[in-house]
């Protein structure tokens, strides 16, 4: 070969090697950005899990407020019974409390009154040494009067919330706004790190700040341990392999509330990549997540594709520039074919799963998925000796609805009823399914029969509020439902269909009693 040809070949070879290196690095960089995007999605899922867990637990505070709004005088026994039910559903709430406003002029009478139930009761506060002492004189006090559970939290009884700066700031903020307010991180009287959620109770419905201050009766309070709340959310999340910190940015400087490190990971195993995500404001506070992936996270999500591509291109160049271009093009075609087939297979798999497990009209779980889930929950309830409830819902006179409005309107009606029922059953462990043409079911695990009955009635009310026109109904001018509810504790050798039969029997009684009502067996 001529020297010129050798030079061209050598130059082409060097250029090809440079090209292969650049190509490999481009794929490597693209994959890195893809992994970073995936990591951000995983952190977003973590944030959503924390937000869901927080919202779920704050519902207990609003429920307790509802008790006081509906009663002129809540007794200690009523508070204990109602709070015990709430705590059974919200296990990571340390305590629920009632703290009334007590003026100084009534302090002695108030203490004497409470001493009828608790002989040693006085209004107390914590001194600088951390010991509990009688509260200093101030215009008004907010002592913890009722709390549940009492065992394990005895030291909090009588504690004046106005004696602590952080607690007092939250009290004032809640009083003026009328909204739920949570404190910054505080040292609980149980010597644990946590925060309190305050919700004010007023006499009547005051509008202005002055009216709220004048008509304030007290506060319902939920006590949270930060570690318990966040760890519960992490347990429910599918993304547990992320190092992150929970920061309260409401404060200046920001305060770290919680830190989670993946087990066995240390500083050397942490990536320099940092992702920050703000949570939806909670009780007047802004929390942020600062997350860092481990190097292992990147290695688990990284493929060998960039290196393989660079190596193949380099090998092809050795056999000749012309041949390498042909192979590169052929490789590109194969890669595209694989991507297309993979996408087609994924789409087919997704569609198969949807058809197999979901109803094609409402999008709810279908009968097959319901049967499998009922069998699973029945076995679990039998093993753990817990209650299992089933709510069966039937749209009243649905055949007449279709005869008059047509099948398309019938499908639209089914979709709206399905979404309404699904939004009413809010627990993640509850399964809402389409059981038959116009029959829906809800499986409720580990709930009291009264709670299941309440949900059944709430479903009926929610459907009635949709006001879907049904002029051929014998019950109402709008779509209504009949609801049957049953609760059992599965016994040995019992079968799931016994619960279905009982719920169906309850539904039959609701229908035979005039429809548009719920019946519980």
C-alpha positions in Angstrom: 0.0 0.0 0.0 1.1 3.6 -0.7 2.3 5.7 2.2 -0.5 8.0 1.5 -3.0 5.2 1.8 -1.4 4.0 5.0 -1.6 7.5 6.4 -5.3 7.8 5.5 -6.0 4.4 7.0 -4.1 5.3 10.2 -5.8 8.6 10.4 -9.2 7.0 9.8 -8.4 4.4 12.4 -7.5 7.1 15.0 -10.5 9.1 14.1 -12.7 6.0 14.4 -11.3 5.3 17.9 -11.9 8.8 18.9 -15.4 8.6 17.5 -16.1 5.3 19.4 -14.9 6.9 22.6 -17.1 9.9 22.2 -20.1 7.6 21.3 -19.5 5.5 24.4 -19.3 8.6 26.6 -22.4 10.1 25.0 -24.4 6.9 25.9 -22.9 6.9 29.3 -23.9 10.5 30.0 -27.4 9.9 28.6 -27.8 6.9 30.9 -26.5 8.9 33.8 -29.1 11.6 33.2 -31.8 8.9 32.9 -30.8 7.4 36.2 -30.8 10.8 37.8 -34.3 11.4 36.5 -35.4 8.0 37.8 -33.9 8.9 41.2 -35.9 12.1 41.2 -39.0 10.1 40.6 -38.2 7.7 43.4 -37.7 10.7 45.8 -41.0 12.1 44.6 -42.6 8.8 45.5 -41.0 9.0 48.9 -42.4 12.6 49.4 -45.8 11.5 48.3 -45.7 8.6 50.8 -44.8 11.1 53.6 -47.6 13.5 52.5 -50.1 10.6 52.4 -49.1 9.4 55.9 -49.2 12.9 57.3 -52.6 13.7 55.8 -54.0 10.3 57.0 -52.9 11.0 60.6 -54.1 14.6 60.6 -57.6 13.3 59.8 -57.7 12.0 63.4 -57.3 15.6 64.7 -60.2 16.8 62.5 -62.3 13.8 63.6 -61.7 14.7 67.3 -62.6 18.3 66.5 -65.9 17.0 65.1 -66.6 15.4 68.5 -66.3 18.7 70.3 -68.2 20.6 67.6 -71.1 18.2 67.9 -71.2 18.2 71.8 -71.6 20.9 74.3 -69.8 18.9 77.0 -67.4 16.1 76.1 -66.8 13.9 79.2 -63.6 12.1 80.0 -65.2 8.7 79.1 -66.5 10.0 75.8 -63.1 11.4 75.0 -61.4 8.1 75.9 -63.7 6.0 73.9 -63.6 8.2 70.7 -59.8 8.7 70.9 -59.2 5.0 71.4 -61.0 4.3 68.1 -58.9 6.9 66.3 -55.6 5.6 67.8 -56.5 2.1 66.7 -56.4 3.3 63.1 -53.5 5.7 63.5 -50.9 3.7 65.4 -48.0 6.2 65.0 -49.9 9.0 66.9 -48.4 8.9 70.4 -51.4 10.6 72.0 -54.6 12.6 71.5 -55.2 15.4 74.0 -57.8 18.0 75.0 -56.5 21.3 76.4 -59.1 23.8 77.5 -58.5 27.5 78.1 -58.4 28.2 81.9 -58.2 31.7 83.2 -56.0 32.3 86.3 -59.1 33.3 88.4 -60.5 29.8 87.8 -57.2 27.9 88.2 -57.8 26.6 91.7 -61.4 25.5 91.0 -60.3 23.8 87.8 -57.5 21.9 89.7 -59.9 20.8 92.4 -62.4 19.6 89.8 -59.8 17.5 88.0 -58.5 16.1 91.3 -61.8 14.2 91.6 -60.4 11.9 88.9 -56.7 12.5 89.4 -55.9 13.3 93.1 -52.5 14.7 92.3 -53.6 16.9 89.4 -52.2 20.4 89.2 -51.3 22.7 86.3 -47.6 22.2 85.7 -44.7 23.3 83.5 -41.1 22.3 82.9 -38.3 24.3 84.6 -34.8 25.0 83.2 -33.5 21.8 84.7 -36.2 19.7 82.9 -38.2 18.9 86.0 -42.0 19.3 86.2 -43.1 22.0 88.7 -46.3 23.9 89.4 -47.0 26.4 86.6 -46.1 30.0 87.2 -48.9 32.6 87.4 -50.1 33.8 84.0 -53.3 35.3 82.7 -54.5 32.0 81.2 -53.4 28.4 81.0 -53.9 25.6 78.5 -53.4 22.5 80.6 -53.6 19.0 79.1 -57.0 17.9 80.6 -57.8 14.7 78.7 -55.3 12.5 77.0 -55.4 9.0 75.5 -53.6 6.7 76.0 -53.0 7.8 79.5 -50.6 4.9 80.3 -47.1 5.9 79.1 -48.1 9.6 78.9 -49.0 10.3 82.5 -46.3 13.0 82.8 -48.2 15.1 80.2 -51.4 15.4 82.3 -51.8 19.0 83.5 -48.9 20.3 81.4 -49.6 23.9 80.5 -48.9 24.3 76.7 -48.6 28.1 77.1 -45.5 27.6 79.3 -43.4 26.6 76.3 -42.4 29.2 73.7 -42.8 27.0 70.6 -46.0 25.5 71.8 -47.4 29.0 72.7 -46.5 30.4 69.3 -48.4 27.5 67.7 -51.4 28.2 70.0 -51.6 31.8 69.0 -51.3 31.0 65.3 -54.0 28.4 65.5 -56.3 30.7 67.6 -56.0 33.6 65.0 -56.3 31.5 61.9 -58.8 28.8 63.0 -56.7 26.3 61.1 -54.6 23.3 62.0 -51.1 24.4 63.1 -48.1 22.2 63.9 -45.1 23.2 66.0 -41.5 23.1 65.0 -39.5 20.2 66.4 -39.8 20.1 70.2 -38.7 17.9 73.0 -41.9 16.2 74.2 -42.7 15.9 77.9 -42.0 12.2 77.3 -38.4 13.2 76.5 -38.8 12.3 72.9 -38.4 14.5 69.8 -41.6 15.3 68.0 -44.2 17.9 67.2 -47.8 18.8 68.1 -50.7 19.4 65.8 -53.2 22.0 67.3 -56.8 22.5 66.1 -58.8 25.2 68.0 -62.3 24.7 69.3 -64.5 27.8 69.5 -67.9 28.6 71.0 -70.0 29.2 67.9 -68.5 30.2 64.6 -66.3 33.3 65.2 -65.0 35.1 62.0 -62.5 37.8 63.1 -59.3 37.3 65.0 -60.7 39.1 68.0 -63.8 37.0 68.0 -61.7 33.8 67.8 -59.6 34.9 70.7 -62.7 35.7 72.8 -64.6 32.6 72.0 -61.8 30.1 72.2 -62.6 27.1 74.3 -59.4 25.1 73.9 -57.5 22.9 71.6 -57.7 19.3 70.4 -54.1 18.1 70.0 -52.3 15.2 68.4 -48.8 14.3 69.6 -46.5 12.9 66.9 -43.0 11.3 67.2 -41.2 12.4 64.1 -39.3 9.2 63.8 -42.5 7.1 64.0 -44.3 9.2 61.3 -41.5 9.2 58.8 -40.4 5.6 59.3 -44.0 4.5 58.8 -44.2 6.4 55.5 -40.8 4.8 54.4 -42.2 1.4 55.2 -45.2 2.0 53.0 -43.1 3.3 50.2 -41.5 1.0 47.7 -38.4 3.2 47.6 -36.4 2.5 50.8 -32.9 2.6 49.4 -32.5 6.4 49.4 -30.4 8.5 51.8 -32.5 11.6 52.7 -33.0 14.3 55.3 -36.2 16.0 56.3 -35.6 19.7 56.8 -38.0 22.3 58.3 -37.2 25.4 56.2 -39.8 27.5 58.0 -37.1 28.2 60.5 -34.0 30.3 60.0 -31.6 28.6 59.9 -33.5 25.5 58.7 -33.7 22.6 61.1 -33.1 18.9 60.4 -36.1 16.9 61.6 -35.1 13.4 60.5 -32.3 11.7 58.7 -32.4 8.3 57.0 -29.3 6.5 55.7 -29.5 3.2 53.7 -28.2 0.5 56.0 -24.5 -0.3 55.5 -23.9 2.8 53.4 -21.3 5.3 54.6 -19.9 8.7 53.4 -17.6 7.0 50.8 -20.6 5.2 49.3 -22.7 8.4 48.7 -23.0 10.1 45.4 -22.4 13.8 44.9 -25.8 14.1 43.3 -28.3 16.0 45.5 -32.0 16.3 44.9 -34.3 18.6 46.8 -38.1 18.4 46.9 -40.6 20.5 48.8 -43.5 18.9 50.5 -47.0 20.4 50.4 -47.2 22.9 53.3 -48.4 21.1 56.5 -50.0 23.1 59.3 -48.3 26.3 58.5 -44.9 24.7 58.1 -42.7 24.0 55.0 -40.7 20.8 55.0 -38.2 19.8 52.3 -36.5 16.6 51.4 -32.8 16.6 50.6 -31.9 13.2 49.0 -28.7 11.7 47.9 -28.3 8.3 46.1 -25.6 5.9 47.0 -23.1 4.9 44.4 -24.7 1.4 44.6 -28.0 3.0 43.4 -26.3 4.2 40.3 -24.5 0.9 39.7 -27.7 -1.1 40.1 -29.5 1.0 37.5 -26.6 1.3 35.1 -26.2 -1.0 32.1 -23.1 -2.1 30.2 -24.6 -0.7 26.9 -22.3 2.4 26.6 -19.1 0.3 27.1 -20.4 -2.5 24.8 -21.1 0.0 22.0 -17.7 1.7 22.3 -15.9 -1.7 22.3 -17.9 -3.0 19.3 -17.2 0.2 17.3 -13.4 -0.1 18.1 -13.3 -3.8 17.0 -15.1 -3.0 13.8 -12.7 -0.2 13.0 -9.8 -2.7 13.3 -11.3 -4.8 10.4 -11.7 -1.7 8.2 -13.4 1.6 8.1 -15.9 0.6 5.4 -16.9 -2.5 7.2 -17.4 -0.7 10.5 -19.8 1.8 8.9 -21.9 -1.1 7.6 -21.8 -2.9 11.0 -22.6 0.3 12.8 -25.6 0.9 10.6 -26.6 -2.8 11.0 -26.1 -2.5 14.8 -28.3 0.6 14.8 -31.1 -1.2 13.0 -30.9 -4.1 15.4 -31.0 -1.8 18.4 -34.0 0.0 17.0 -35.8 -3.3 16.4 -35.1 -4.4 20.0 -36.4 -1.1 21.3 -39.6 -1.4 19.2 -40.1 -5.0 20.1 -39.4 -4.3 23.8 -41.9 -1.4 23.7 -44.5 -3.6 21.9 -44.0 -6.4 24.5 -44.3 -4.0 27.4 -47.4 -2.5 25.9 -48.9 -6.0 25.3 -48.0 -7.0 28.9 -49.6 -3.8 30.3 -52.7 -4.4 28.3 -52.9 -8.0 29.3 -52.6 -7.1 33.0 -55.3 -4.5 32.5 -57.7 -6.9 30.8 -56.9 -9.7 33.4 -57.2 -7.7 36.6 -59.3 -4.6 35.8 -62.8 -3.9 34.6 -62.7 -2.4 31.1 -65.6 0.0 31.7 -64.9 1.5 35.2 -61.2 0.8 35.5 -61.8 -0.8 39.0 -60.6 -4.2 40.0 -62.6 -6.9 38.2 -64.3 -10.0 39.6 -61.1 -12.1 39.1 -59.0 -9.7 41.1 -61.7 -9.4 43.8 -61.9 -13.2 44.3 -58.1 -13.4 44.6 -57.9 -10.5 47.0 -60.8 -11.7 49.2 -59.1 -15.1 49.5 -55.8 -13.5 50.4 -57.4 -11.2 53.0 -59.6 -14.0 54.4 -56.5 -16.1 55.0 -54.7 -13.2 56.6 -57.6 -12.2 58.8 -58.0 -15.9 59.9 -54.3 -16.1 60.7 -54.2 -12.8 62.7 -57.8 -13.2 64.1 -58.9 -9.8 62.8 -62.2 -8.7 61.4 -62.9 -8.6 57.7 -65.7 -6.5 56.2 -67.4 -6.6 52.9 -69.7 -3.9 51.5 -71.9 -4.8 48.5 -73.5 -2.0 46.5 -76.1 -2.2 43.8 -77.4 0.6 41.6 -81.2 0.8 42.1 -83.2 0.1 38.9 -80.2 0.2 36.7 -81.9 -1.9 33.9 -84.6 0.8 33.7 -81.9 3.4 33.5 -80.2 1.7 30.5 -83.6 1.0 28.8 -84.3 4.7 28.9 -80.9 6.4 28.5 -79.1 3.8 26.5 -75.9 1.7 27.0 -73.5 4.6 26.5 -75.1 6.6 29.3 -75.2 3.5 31.3 -71.4 3.1 31.0 -70.9 6.8 31.9 -73.1 6.2 35.0 -71.1 3.2 36.0 -67.8 5.1 35.7 -69.1 8.0 37.9 -70.5 5.7 40.5 -67.2 3.7 40.5 -65.1 6.8 40.9 -67.4 8.1 43.7 -67.2 4.9 45.6 -63.4 4.7 45.1 -62.9 8.3 46.4 -65.1 7.5 49.4 -63.0 4.4 50.4 -59.7 6.2 51.1 -57.6 3.6 52.8 -54.8 2.2 50.6 -55.6 -1.4 51.9 -59.3 -1.2 50.8 -60.1 -2.8 47.5 -63.0 -1.5 45.4 -64.1 -3.8 42.6 -66.9 -4.2 40.1 -68.6 -7.5 41.2 -71.3 -7.8 38.5 -73.2 -5.6 36.0 -74.4 -2.9 38.4 -72.9 -4.4 41.6 -69.8 -3.1 43.3 -68.0 -4.4 46.4 -65.5 -3.0 48.9 -63.2 -5.2 51.0 -62.2 -3.7 54.3 -59.5 -5.3 56.3 -59.1 -4.9 60.1 -62.0 -2.4 60.8 -64.7 -2.4 63.3 -68.2 -3.3 62.1 -69.4 0.2 63.0 -66.7 1.7 60.8 -67.7 -0.5 57.9 -71.4 0.4 58.4 -70.5 4.1 58.5 -68.6 3.8 55.3 -71.5 1.9 53.7 -73.8 4.8 54.5 -71.3 7.3 53.4 -71.1 5.6 50.0 -74.9 5.8 49.7 -74.9 9.5 50.6 -72.1 10.3 48.2 -73.9 8.6 45.3 -77.1 10.4 46.1 -75.2 13.7 46.0 -74.0 13.1 42.5 -77.6 13.7 41.4 -77.4 11.6 38.2 -80.8 11.9 36.6 -83.0 8.7 36.7 -86.6 9.5 35.9 -87.6 5.8 35.6 -86.5 5.0 39.2 -89.2 4.0 41.7 -87.1 5.5 44.5 -85.9 8.9 43.4 -85.5 11.2 40.5 -81.8 10.5 40.7 -79.5 7.5 40.7 -79.5 5.8 44.2 -77.8 2.7 45.6 -78.7 0.0 48.0 -75.9 -1.2 50.3 -75.4 -4.4 52.2 -72.6 -4.7 54.8 -71.2 -7.6 56.8 -68.3 -8.1 59.1 -66.8 -11.5 60.2 -63.8 -12.8 62.0 -62.8 -15.8 59.8 -62.7 -19.1 61.7 -60.8 -22.3 60.9 -62.2 -24.2 57.9 -64.5 -21.3 57.0 -64.8 -20.1 53.4 -64.7 -16.5 52.0 -68.1 -17.0 50.2 -69.8 -17.0 53.7 -68.9 -13.3 54.0 -70.1 -12.7 50.4 -73.4 -14.5 51.2 -73.9 -12.4 54.3 -73.2 -9.1 52.5 -75.6 -10.2 49.7 -78.2 -11.0 52.3 -77.8 -7.6 53.8 -78.1 -6.1 50.3 -81.3 -8.0 49.7 -82.8 -6.7 53.0 -81.8 -3.1 52.0 -83.6 -3.6 48.6 -86.6 -5.3 50.1 -86.9 -2.5 52.6 -87.4 0.1 49.9 -83.9 0.6 48.4 -81.7 3.8 48.7 -80.6 2.6 52.1 -77.9 0.6 53.8 -78.3 -2.5 55.9 -75.7 -4.2 58.1 -75.6 -7.8 59.2 
